[in-house]
Amino acid sequence: PYFKAKADEKHYERVQTYKNFILDARYYLGIKQYEDADSCLAAFEELLNAYEKDIRLADKSEAGWTLVDWLRDDPTDKNLVQLENQILNERRDRRRPSRRNESSDNLQLSQALQQLSQLQSTLLPQQPVQSGSQSSNRNTRSNFGPCVWCAGSGHGYRNCRVWKADVEAGRAVFDQERRMWVRK
């Protein structure tokens, strides 16, 4: 089968090996070759003990399963601390982009933003900025949609003359269950 992660493929292969030991032991038991079945189960137990040791090592180490894999690939290198530091340094180097690439990326980004700004100014018409309170009132009024009380535009229900008149006259009450104002 195909696996997205290489680690999953390794674990799958390991499980397949374990299954083969079990199948062999069953076979030998079926044909009453008990010594062969026993040696097969002993080899299987040895593999499980090694796997248990690998799990403990991967769990203790910050480098995790990478350390276990490196030890399996080159069992002569037994200095765990140095090997773990080497793995962690390589990981840090992969994550950290070089300064040269970073500065060129920033330059490209600023150039792209300048081009976008120029394109935007040529495509979108410029609206004159009006001074005074009239323009600011228009901008804030246009932010409101239709009033939920009277359906008029340019104000919310709390600034609605109709709502205020209805509240004062007792024609509007606040419904606690629905958490909204309703007409009586």
C-alpha positions as CSV (number, residue, x, y, z in Angstrom):
1,P,0.0,0.0,0.0
2,Y,0.9,3.7,-0.4
3,F,1.5,5.8,2.7
4,K,1.7,9.6,2.8
5,A,4.3,9.6,5.6
6,K,7.5,7.5,5.5
7,A,7.2,6.8,9.2
8,D,3.8,5.2,8.7
9,E,5.3,2.9,6.0
10,K,8.1,1.9,8.4
11,H,5.6,1.0,11.2
12,Y,3.4,-0.9,8.7
13,E,6.4,-3.0,7.5
14,R,7.3,-3.7,11.2
15,V,3.8,-5.0,11.9
16,Q,4.0,-7.2,8.7
17,T,7.2,-8.7,10.1
18,Y,5.5,-9.4,13.4
19,K,2.5,-11.0,11.6
20,N,4.9,-13.3,9.7
21,F,6.4,-14.5,13.0
22,I,3.0,-15.4,14.3
23,L,2.0,-17.1,11.0
24,D,5.3,-19.2,11.1
25,A,4.7,-20.1,14.8
26,R,1.1,-21.2,13.9
27,Y,2.4,-23.3,11.0
28,Y,5.0,-25.1,13.2
29,L,2.4,-25.7,15.9
30,G,0.0,-27.1,13.3
31,I,2.6,-29.6,12.1
32,K,3.6,-30.4,15.7
33,Q,7.1,-29.0,15.4
34,Y,7.2,-27.4,18.8
35,E,10.9,-26.6,18.9
36,D,10.6,-24.6,15.7
37,A,7.5,-22.9,17.0
38,D,9.2,-22.0,20.2
39,S,12.3,-20.6,18.5
40,C,10.0,-18.6,16.2
41,L,8.1,-17.1,19.2
42,A,11.5,-16.4,21.0
43,A,12.7,-14.4,18.0
44,F,9.3,-12.6,17.9
45,E,9.7,-11.8,21.6
46,E,13.2,-10.4,20.9
47,L,11.8,-8.1,18.2
48,L,9.1,-6.9,20.5
49,N,11.6,-6.1,23.2
50,A,13.7,-4.2,20.7
51,Y,10.6,-2.3,19.6
52,E,9.7,-1.5,23.2
53,K,13.2,-0.2,23.7
54,D,12.9,2.0,20.5
55,I,9.6,3.4,21.8
56,R,11.2,4.4,25.1
57,L,14.2,6.0,23.4
58,A,12.0,7.9,21.0
59,D,9.8,9.1,23.8
60,K,12.7,10.3,26.0
61,S,14.6,12.1,23.1
62,E,13.6,15.4,21.7
63,A,14.7,14.1,18.3
64,G,12.1,11.3,18.7
65,W,11.9,8.6,16.0
66,T,14.5,10.2,13.9
67,L,17.1,9.3,16.5
68,V,15.9,5.7,16.5
69,D,16.1,5.5,12.7
70,W,19.6,7.0,12.7
71,L,20.8,4.5,15.3
72,R,19.2,1.6,13.3
73,D,21.0,2.8,10.1
74,D,24.4,3.2,11.8
75,P,24.5,1.2,15.0
76,T,28.3,1.9,15.4
77,D,27.6,5.5,16.4
78,K,26.6,5.1,20.0
79,N,27.0,8.7,21.3
80,L,23.3,9.5,21.7
81,V,23.8,13.0,23.0
82,Q,25.9,14.1,20.0
83,L,23.6,12.3,17.6
84,E,20.5,13.9,19.1
85,N,22.2,17.4,18.9
86,Q,23.1,16.8,15.3
87,I,19.5,15.9,14.4
88,L,18.1,18.9,16.3
89,N,20.5,21.3,14.7
90,E,19.6,20.0,11.2
91,R,15.9,20.5,12.0
92,R,16.6,24.1,13.1
93,D,18.6,24.8,10.0
94,R,15.7,23.5,7.8
95,R,13.2,25.7,9.6
96,R,15.3,28.8,9.6
97,P,15.5,30.5,6.2
98,S,18.7,32.1,5.2
99,R,19.0,35.9,5.7
100,R,19.8,36.3,2.0
101,N,16.5,34.7,1.0
102,E,14.6,36.6,3.6
103,S,15.8,40.0,2.4
104,S,15.1,39.2,-1.3
105,D,11.6,37.9,-0.3
106,N,10.9,41.2,1.6
107,L,12.2,43.2,-1.4
108,Q,9.9,41.3,-3.8
109,L,7.0,41.8,-1.4
110,S,7.5,45.5,-1.2
111,Q,7.8,45.8,-5.0
112,A,4.6,43.8,-5.5
113,L,2.8,46.0,-3.0
114,Q,4.0,49.2,-4.8
115,Q,2.8,47.7,-8.1
116,L,-0.6,46.9,-6.6
117,S,-0.9,50.4,-5.2
118,Q,-0.2,51.9,-8.6
119,L,-2.6,49.6,-10.3
120,Q,-5.3,50.4,-7.7
121,S,-4.9,54.1,-8.2
122,T,-5.2,53.9,-11.9
123,L,-8.2,51.6,-11.9
124,L,-10.3,53.1,-9.1
125,P,-11.6,56.6,-9.4
126,Q,-10.4,59.0,-6.7
127,Q,-13.2,60.4,-4.6
128,P,-12.6,63.9,-3.3
129,V,-12.3,64.2,0.4
130,Q,-14.9,66.6,1.9
131,S,-14.2,68.5,5.0
132,G,-16.6,69.5,7.7
133,S,-19.3,67.7,9.7
134,Q,-21.6,67.0,6.7
135,S,-19.3,64.5,5.1
136,S,-18.7,62.7,8.4
137,N,-22.4,62.5,9.1
138,R,-23.1,61.0,5.6
139,N,-20.4,58.4,6.1
140,T,-21.7,57.3,9.4
141,R,-25.3,57.3,8.2
142,S,-24.4,55.1,5.2
143,N,-22.9,52.5,7.6
144,F,-26.4,51.7,8.9
145,G,-28.7,49.4,7.0
146,P,-32.5,49.7,7.3
147,C,-33.8,50.3,10.8
148,V,-35.2,47.1,12.3
149,W,-38.1,49.0,13.9
150,C,-39.4,51.3,11.1
151,A,-37.4,50.0,8.1
152,G,-36.2,53.6,7.4
153,S,-32.6,54.1,6.4
154,G,-29.7,56.1,8.0
155,H,-30.3,55.1,11.6
156,G,-30.4,52.2,14.0
157,Y,-33.5,51.4,16.2
158,R,-32.1,53.2,19.2
159,N,-32.0,56.4,17.3
160,C,-35.4,55.7,15.6
161,R,-38.0,58.4,16.4
162,V,-40.8,55.8,15.9
163,W,-39.2,53.3,18.3
164,K,-38.8,56.0,21.0
165,A,-42.4,57.2,20.6
166,D,-43.6,53.5,20.8
167,V,-41.5,52.9,24.0
168,E,-42.8,56.1,25.6
169,A,-46.4,55.3,24.7
170,G,-46.1,51.7,25.9
171,R,-46.6,50.2,22.4
172,A,-43.1,48.6,22.5
173,V,-41.8,46.2,25.2
174,F,-38.7,44.2,25.6
175,D,-39.3,40.4,25.3
176,Q,-36.9,38.7,27.7
177,E,-37.2,35.3,26.1
178,R,-36.4,36.5,22.6
179,R,-34.1,39.2,23.9
180,M,-35.5,41.9,21.5
181,W,-38.0,44.7,21.4
182,V,-41.5,43.8,20.1
183,R,-44.7,45.7,19.4
184,K,-47.6,45.1,21.8
